[in-house]
Amino acid sequence: MVPLDTGRYVITNRKYRNVPILPDANDQTDIVAGTQEGEPGELWNVDLLSNGSYKVQNYGHSSFANSEYNARASPGDGVIGGTRPQQWKIIEMTTKGDY
């Protein structure tokens, strides 16, 4: 498995063809699905950490992607903007280049 490079990304939901957007810098704001390009909240800084996990920070508002309910995300949990970084596992899928 090839790790994802640290960098700035527009994240795309492959199934729904939309992007996660953080609408503002307020703590606990829901990250929403959007389709408009050019929104300041659509760019994400993804940083590979020394332990192999990642932190994901919104470029437009500087908030971090956090699990809605706790420090460990579960399937179906929402994602919100937060003031503190949370570590995420990002893995490559069976289609090369999809994570």
C-alpha positions, 0 to 999 in steps of 0.5 A: 500500500502506497501512503497518500502524499502530504499535500492540499487536496479537493476530496471527491466522493466517488459514489455521489460525485460531490466534495466535502465543504466546511462552510465556516470556521465555527467549532462543531460545524457539520461538513456538508456535501457540495458541488460548487467549485471555488468554495474556500472550504473545499480544499483540505490539507492532508498531512502524513504523521510519523505513525502512519495516520493523517491529520486533515485540516480545512484550508479555507477555515483552518478547522480540522476534520473530526468525527462527530461523536468521539475520537474514534470514527465509526461507520455512519458517523458525521464529520465536523470541523473542530479546533483540535486535530484528530488522527485518521487512517487513509488507505488505498482502495482496490482502484489504484489512486482511490483512497 
